[in-house]
């Protein structure tokens, strides 16, 4: 179990971001009477200590598996140790992915499947187009990052060709 001791300033910044994750470093700095650079360093320190800043939403058709077992499940989004020594793992995915995970758990297990997270936005993915061929991407896209930009492709061939094209223009 990872534990990190936070300074008073780190804790204050963390609490402010918990209330509003989009709050600017400048507004936090002003309220705490420190510089914006200091807030930026605090946020970097929090990241280095393993604090995650996440976005909360659920994709339409996504299920959430709550699996109680003797160990954390590989690939789980979150895992919590229970008071009785067992673990509860949260796994997100489509029905066939959930079924596959359940089939791999060998120990005694108890599970619940949720179809909807209450008080959370459910999103429907709009049409996503391949950055190489322009075709509609069905299913999960193949992604890669180059510089600060993320590219989406529909297949490995388009990914390979797009990487070639980008290396010529950037090289």
TORTIDO-789565 format. One record per residue (C-alpha): residue number from 1; x, y, z. Coordinates in nm, 4 decimals. Last residue first. Layout:
N
<atom><num>NUM</num><x>X</x><y>Y</y><z>Z</z></atom>
...
END
This chain:
171
<atom><num>171</num><x>1.1924</x><y>1.4712</y><z>-3.9768</z></atom>
<atom><num>170</num><x>0.8570</x><y>1.6180</y><z>-3.8848</z></atom>
<atom><num>169</num><x>0.6930</x><y>1.5917</y><z>-4.2279</z></atom>
<atom><num>168</num><x>0.8609</x><y>1.2620</y><z>-4.3170</z></atom>
<atom><num>167</num><x>0.8042</x><y>1.1130</y><z>-3.9669</z></atom>
<atom><num>166</num><x>0.4362</x><y>1.2154</y><z>-3.9893</z></atom>
<atom><num>165</num><x>0.3809</x><y>1.0280</y><z>-4.3161</z></atom>
<atom><num>164</num><x>0.5503</x><y>0.7131</y><z>-4.1850</z></atom>
<atom><num>163</num><x>0.3522</x><y>0.7263</y><z>-3.8558</z></atom>
<atom><num>162</num><x>0.0339</x><y>0.7692</y><z>-4.0599</z></atom>
<atom><num>161</num><x>0.1221</x><y>0.4659</y><z>-4.2742</z></atom>
<atom><num>160</num><x>0.1848</x><y>0.2441</y><z>-3.9720</z></atom>
<atom><num>159</num><x>-0.1322</x><y>0.3581</y><z>-3.7929</z></atom>
<atom><num>158</num><x>-0.3371</x><y>0.3153</y><z>-4.1101</z></atom>
<atom><num>157</num><x>-0.2075</x><y>-0.0425</y><z>-4.1446</z></atom>
<atom><num>156</num><x>-0.2681</x><y>-0.1145</y><z>-3.7738</z></atom>
<atom><num>155</num><x>-0.6377</x><y>-0.0248</y><z>-3.8040</z></atom>
<atom><num>154</num><x>-0.8914</x><y>0.2548</y><z>-3.7452</z></atom>
<atom><num>153</num><x>-0.6487</x><y>0.5273</y><z>-3.6454</z></atom>
<atom><num>152</num><x>-0.6501</x><y>0.7969</y><z>-3.3800</z></atom>
<atom><num>151</num><x>-0.3656</x><y>1.0440</y><z>-3.3195</z></atom>
<atom><num>150</num><x>-0.2847</x><y>1.2121</y><z>-2.9879</z></atom>
<atom><num>149</num><x>-0.0952</x><y>1.5426</y><z>-3.0050</z></atom>
<atom><num>148</num><x>0.1585</x><y>1.6838</y><z>-2.7595</z></atom>
<atom><num>147</num><x>0.4617</x><y>1.5380</y><z>-2.9356</z></atom>
<atom><num>146</num><x>0.3482</x><y>1.2210</y><z>-3.1075</z></atom>
<atom><num>145</num><x>0.0982</x><y>1.0111</y><z>-2.9171</z></atom>
<atom><num>144</num><x>-0.0541</x><y>0.6895</y><z>-3.0404</z></atom>
<atom><num>143</num><x>-0.4054</x><y>0.5557</y><z>-3.0571</z></atom>
<atom><num>142</num><x>-0.5728</x><y>0.2551</y><z>-3.2147</z></atom>
<atom><num>141</num><x>-0.9444</x><y>0.3226</y><z>-3.1915</z></atom>
<atom><num>140</num><x>-1.1887</x><y>0.1065</y><z>-2.9937</z></atom>
<atom><num>139</num><x>-1.4992</x><y>-0.0028</y><z>-3.1812</z></atom>
<atom><num>138</num><x>-1.5871</x><y>0.1419</y><z>-3.5188</z></atom>
<atom><num>137</num><x>-1.3611</x><y>0.4169</y><z>-3.6489</z></atom>
<atom><num>136</num><x>-1.5204</x><y>0.5986</y><z>-3.9411</z></atom>
<atom><num>135</num><x>-1.2873</x><y>0.6395</y><z>-4.2384</z></atom>
<atom><num>134</num><x>-1.0663</x><y>0.9466</y><z>-4.2803</z></atom>
<atom><num>133</num><x>-0.7766</x><y>0.7402</y><z>-4.4146</z></atom>
<atom><num>132</num><x>-0.4981</x><y>0.8627</y><z>-4.1842</z></atom>
<atom><num>131</num><x>-0.6517</x><y>1.0477</y><z>-3.8865</z></atom>
<atom><num>130</num><x>-0.9277</x><y>0.7845</y><z>-3.8690</z></atom>
<atom><num>129</num><x>-1.2667</x><y>0.9352</y><z>-3.7882</z></atom>
<atom><num>128</num><x>-1.4682</x><y>0.9168</y><z>-3.4652</z></atom>
<atom><num>127</num><x>-1.8459</x><y>0.9516</y><z>-3.4823</z></atom>
<atom><num>126</num><x>-1.9845</x><y>1.0532</y><z>-3.1486</z></atom>
<atom><num>125</num><x>-1.9260</x><y>0.8579</y><z>-2.8321</z></atom>
<atom><num>124</num><x>-2.2309</x><y>0.8522</y><z>-2.6103</z></atom>
<atom><num>123</num><x>-2.1621</x><y>0.9823</y><z>-2.2641</z></atom>
<atom><num>122</num><x>-2.3323</x><y>0.9008</y><z>-1.9348</z></atom>
<atom><num>121</num><x>-2.2862</x><y>1.1820</y><z>-1.6846</z></atom>
<atom><num>120</num><x>-2.2655</x><y>1.0722</y><z>-1.3247</z></atom>
<atom><num>119</num><x>-2.5215</x><y>1.1030</y><z>-1.0447</z></atom>
<atom><num>118</num><x>-2.5888</x><y>0.7266</y><z>-1.0448</z></atom>
<atom><num>117</num><x>-2.3472</x><y>0.4912</y><z>-1.2178</z></atom>
<atom><num>116</num><x>-2.5423</x><y>0.2656</y><z>-1.4507</z></atom>
<atom><num>115</num><x>-2.5414</x><y>-0.0985</y><z>-1.5584</z></atom>
<atom><num>114</num><x>-2.3828</x><y>-0.2371</y><z>-1.2442</z></atom>
<atom><num>113</num><x>-2.2631</x><y>-0.5954</y><z>-1.2088</z></atom>
<atom><num>112</num><x>-2.2206</x><y>-0.7595</y><z>-0.8692</z></atom>
<atom><num>111</num><x>-1.9690</x><y>-1.0242</y><z>-0.7727</z></atom>
<atom><num>110</num><x>-1.8756</x><y>-1.2923</y><z>-0.5252</z></atom>
<atom><num>109</num><x>-1.5668</x><y>-1.5013</y><z>-0.5781</z></atom>
<atom><num>108</num><x>-1.3956</x><y>-1.8127</y><z>-0.4519</z></atom>
<atom><num>107</num><x>-1.0643</x><y>-1.8443</y><z>-0.6299</z></atom>
<atom><num>106</num><x>-1.0034</x><y>-1.9099</y><z>-0.9979</z></atom>
<atom><num>105</num><x>-1.0799</x><y>-1.5745</y><z>-1.1536</z></atom>
<atom><num>104</num><x>-1.0195</x><y>-1.6178</y><z>-1.5282</z></atom>
<atom><num>103</num><x>-1.3860</x><y>-1.6822</y><z>-1.6202</z></atom>
<atom><num>102</num><x>-1.4926</x><y>-1.3630</y><z>-1.4421</z></atom>
<atom><num>101</num><x>-1.2492</x><y>-1.1581</y><z>-1.6499</z></atom>
<atom><num>100</num><x>-1.3807</x><y>-1.3067</y><z>-1.9750</z></atom>
<atom><num>99</num><x>-1.7438</x><y>-1.2455</y><z>-1.8748</z></atom>
<atom><num>98</num><x>-1.6648</x><y>-0.8799</y><z>-1.7974</z></atom>
<atom><num>97</num><x>-1.4974</x><y>-0.8376</y><z>-2.1372</z></atom>
<atom><num>96</num><x>-1.7961</x><y>-0.9999</y><z>-2.3151</z></atom>
<atom><num>95</num><x>-2.0367</x><y>-0.7679</y><z>-2.1292</z></atom>
<atom><num>94</num><x>-1.8542</x><y>-0.4482</y><z>-2.2251</z></atom>
<atom><num>93</num><x>-1.6105</x><y>-0.2930</y><z>-1.9844</z></atom>
<atom><num>92</num><x>-1.5261</x><y>-0.1432</y><z>-1.6482</z></atom>
<atom><num>91</num><x>-1.3639</x><y>-0.3394</y><z>-1.3656</z></atom>
<atom><num>90</num><x>-1.3890</x><y>-0.2460</y><z>-1.0000</z></atom>
<atom><num>89</num><x>-1.2037</x><y>-0.4805</y><z>-0.7640</z></atom>
<atom><num>88</num><x>-1.3122</x><y>-0.5593</y><z>-0.4093</z></atom>
<atom><num>87</num><x>-1.0467</x><y>-0.7288</y><z>-0.2003</z></atom>
<atom><num>86</num><x>-1.0562</x><y>-0.9808</y><z>0.0839</z></atom>
<atom><num>85</num><x>-0.8890</x><y>-0.9250</y><z>0.4204</z></atom>
<atom><num>84</num><x>-1.2124</x><y>-0.9095</y><z>0.6237</z></atom>
<atom><num>83</num><x>-1.1902</x><y>-0.5279</y><z>0.6498</z></atom>
<atom><num>82</num><x>-1.1879</x><y>-0.4936</y><z>0.2735</z></atom>
<atom><num>81</num><x>-0.8886</x><y>-0.3982</y><z>0.0605</z></atom>
<atom><num>80</num><x>-0.9915</x><y>-0.1789</y><z>-0.2319</z></atom>
<atom><num>79</num><x>-0.9115</x><y>-0.2105</y><z>-0.6018</z></atom>
<atom><num>78</num><x>-0.9708</x><y>0.0411</y><z>-0.8788</z></atom>
<atom><num>77</num><x>-0.9720</x><y>0.0346</y><z>-1.2587</z></atom>
<atom><num>76</num><x>-0.9106</x><y>-0.3403</y><z>-1.2561</z></atom>
<atom><num>75</num><x>-0.6668</x><y>-0.4731</y><z>-1.5140</z></atom>
<atom><num>74</num><x>-0.5413</x><y>-0.7557</y><z>-1.2952</z></atom>
<atom><num>73</num><x>-0.7955</x><y>-0.8394</y><z>-1.0264</z></atom>
<atom><num>72</num><x>-0.6960</x><y>-0.7570</y><z>-0.6714</z></atom>
<atom><num>71</num><x>-0.6734</x><y>-1.0647</y><z>-0.4519</z></atom>
<atom><num>70</num><x>-0.8870</x><y>-1.2971</y><z>-0.2387</z></atom>
<atom><num>69</num><x>-1.2100</x><y>-1.2075</y><z>-0.4181</z></atom>
<atom><num>68</num><x>-1.4975</x><y>-0.9595</y><z>-0.4256</z></atom>
<atom><num>67</num><x>-1.5751</x><y>-0.8408</y><z>-0.7780</z></atom>
<atom><num>66</num><x>-1.7664</x><y>-0.5206</y><z>-0.8503</z></atom>
<atom><num>65</num><x>-1.8114</x><y>-0.5242</y><z>-1.2277</z></atom>
<atom><num>64</num><x>-1.9050</x><y>-0.1991</y><z>-1.4006</z></atom>
<atom><num>63</num><x>-2.0859</x><y>-0.2186</y><z>-1.7323</z></atom>
<atom><num>62</num><x>-2.0398</x><y>0.0119</y><z>-2.0301</z></atom>
<atom><num>61</num><x>-2.3310</x><y>0.0385</y><z>-2.2717</z></atom>
<atom><num>60</num><x>-2.3217</x><y>0.4171</y><z>-2.2763</z></atom>
<atom><num>59</num><x>-1.9852</x><y>0.5366</y><z>-2.1528</z></atom>
<atom><num>58</num><x>-1.9620</x><y>0.6435</y><z>-1.7896</z></atom>
<atom><num>57</num><x>-1.8140</x><y>0.9679</y><z>-1.6639</z></atom>
<atom><num>56</num><x>-1.5765</x><y>1.0969</y><z>-1.3951</z></atom>
<atom><num>55</num><x>-1.2564</x><y>1.2685</y><z>-1.5122</z></atom>
<atom><num>54</num><x>-0.9428</x><y>1.1927</y><z>-1.3181</z></atom>
<atom><num>53</num><x>-0.6603</x><y>1.3689</y><z>-1.1350</z></atom>
<atom><num>52</num><x>-0.4449</x><y>1.0966</y><z>-0.9885</z></atom>
<atom><num>51</num><x>-0.2237</x><y>1.1359</y><z>-0.6814</z></atom>
<atom><num>50</num><x>0.0784</x><y>0.9056</y><z>-0.7177</z></atom>
<atom><num>49</num><x>0.3370</x><y>1.0995</y><z>-0.5147</z></atom>
<atom><num>48</num><x>0.4871</x><y>1.2377</y><z>-0.8374</z></atom>
<atom><num>47</num><x>0.1406</x><y>1.3688</y><z>-0.9301</z></atom>
<atom><num>46</num><x>0.1142</x><y>1.5474</y><z>-0.5935</z></atom>
<atom><num>45</num><x>0.4635</x><y>1.6950</y><z>-0.6416</z></atom>
<atom><num>44</num><x>0.3653</x><y>1.8207</y><z>-0.9881</z></atom>
<atom><num>43</num><x>0.0558</x><y>1.9856</y><z>-0.8359</z></atom>
<atom><num>42</num><x>0.2718</x><y>2.1447</y><z>-0.5636</z></atom>
<atom><num>41</num><x>0.5215</x><y>2.2719</y><z>-0.8224</z></atom>
<atom><num>40</num><x>0.2379</x><y>2.4318</y><z>-1.0251</z></atom>
<atom><num>39</num><x>0.1015</x><y>2.5892</y><z>-0.7043</z></atom>
<atom><num>38</num><x>0.4460</x><y>2.7371</y><z>-0.6304</z></atom>
<atom><num>37</num><x>0.4711</x><y>2.8707</y><z>-0.9871</z></atom>
<atom><num>36</num><x>0.1320</x><y>3.0425</y><z>-0.9420</z></atom>
<atom><num>35</num><x>0.2793</x><y>3.2258</y><z>-0.6433</z></atom>
<atom><num>34</num><x>0.1414</x><y>3.1959</y><z>-0.2896</z></atom>
<atom><num>33</num><x>-0.1378</x><y>3.3794</y><z>-0.1067</z></atom>
<atom><num>32</num><x>-0.3588</x><y>3.0676</y><z>-0.0708</z></atom>
<atom><num>31</num><x>-0.6573</x><y>3.2257</y><z>-0.2466</z></atom>
<atom><num>30</num><x>-0.4384</x><y>3.3906</y><z>-0.5123</z></atom>
<atom><num>29</num><x>-0.2400</x><y>3.0745</y><z>-0.5755</z></atom>
<atom><num>28</num><x>-0.5573</x><y>2.8687</y><z>-0.6179</z></atom>
<atom><num>27</num><x>-0.6921</x><y>3.1269</y><z>-0.8650</z></atom>
<atom><num>26</num><x>-0.3647</x><y>3.1257</y><z>-1.0608</z></atom>
<atom><num>25</num><x>-0.3359</x><y>2.7454</y><z>-1.0627</z></atom>
<atom><num>24</num><x>-0.6731</x><y>2.7361</y><z>-1.2333</z></atom>
<atom><num>23</num><x>-0.9703</x><y>2.5392</y><z>-1.1022</z></atom>
<atom><num>22</num><x>-1.0662</x><y>2.2624</y><z>-1.3388</z></atom>
<atom><num>21</num><x>-1.0730</x><y>1.9912</y><z>-1.0710</z></atom>
<atom><num>20</num><x>-1.3246</x><y>2.1853</y><z>-0.8634</z></atom>
<atom><num>19</num><x>-1.3999</x><y>2.0626</y><z>-0.5101</z></atom>
<atom><num>18</num><x>-1.1246</x><y>1.7986</y><z>-0.5203</z></atom>
<atom><num>17</num><x>-0.8930</x><y>2.0598</y><z>-0.6681</z></atom>
<atom><num>16</num><x>-0.9400</x><y>2.2813</y><z>-0.3617</z></atom>
<atom><num>15</num><x>-0.8815</x><y>1.9841</y><z>-0.1285</z></atom>
<atom><num>14</num><x>-0.5625</x><y>1.8898</y><z>-0.3131</z></atom>
<atom><num>13</num><x>-0.4322</x><y>2.2466</y><z>-0.2965</z></atom>
<atom><num>12</num><x>-0.4920</x><y>2.2562</y><z>0.0803</z></atom>
<atom><num>11</num><x>-0.3261</x><y>1.9155</y><z>0.1280</z></atom>
<atom><num>10</num><x>-0.0206</x><y>2.0137</y><z>-0.0753</z></atom>
<atom><num>9</num><x>0.0112</x><y>2.3368</y><z>0.1245</z></atom>
<atom><num>8</num><x>-0.0101</x><y>2.1545</y><z>0.4572</z></atom>
<atom><num>7</num><x>0.2555</x><y>1.9096</y><z>0.3398</z></atom>
<atom><num>6</num><x>0.1406</x><y>1.5676</y><z>0.2346</z></atom>
<atom><num>5</num><x>0.2582</x><y>1.2329</y><z>0.3681</z></atom>
<atom><num>4</num><x>0.2362</x><y>0.9663</y><z>0.1058</z></atom>
<atom><num>3</num><x>0.1148</x><y>0.6116</y><z>0.1512</z></atom>
<atom><num>2</num><x>0.1415</x><y>0.3347</y><z>-0.1030</z></atom>
<atom><num>1</num><x>0.0000</x><y>0.0000</y><z>0.0000</z></atom>
END
